[in-house]
Amino acid sequence: MKRLPNDAIKELFETVRPDRSPAFLVRLRESQADDHQIAAIVPKKQVAKAHDRNLVKRRIRAALQEILAYKSAKNYDILVLGSAKALDYSYSDYVKELTDRIAHKLT
């Protein structure tokens, strides 16, 4: 699993419709890369403290790694935008919520 480049992030924002939940906004598309590419973004306006933003991003990346390890045969570009509500979630909630958002699109 690799990080999503900045130009791909901009392109995902412009072209892919988001799948929303209370804590996350997920944009997903098939990738031409040889591995999954992900980006976890938590805006400063949503979560003010840096250590809280980093915690949410780490949990998003770990949950995606767990989900993609056994659910996907193809490679995807995935952008997850976290919100302040994600701070109230446990790790298992992250896995469940993100699985609900992306499982129907994975083959």
ABEGO torsion letter per residue (X at the ends): XBBBBAAAAAAAAAABBBBBBAABBBBBBBBABABBBBBBBBBAAABABAAAAAAAAAAAAAAAAAAAAAABABBBBBBBBBBAAAAABBAAAAAAAAAAAAAAABX
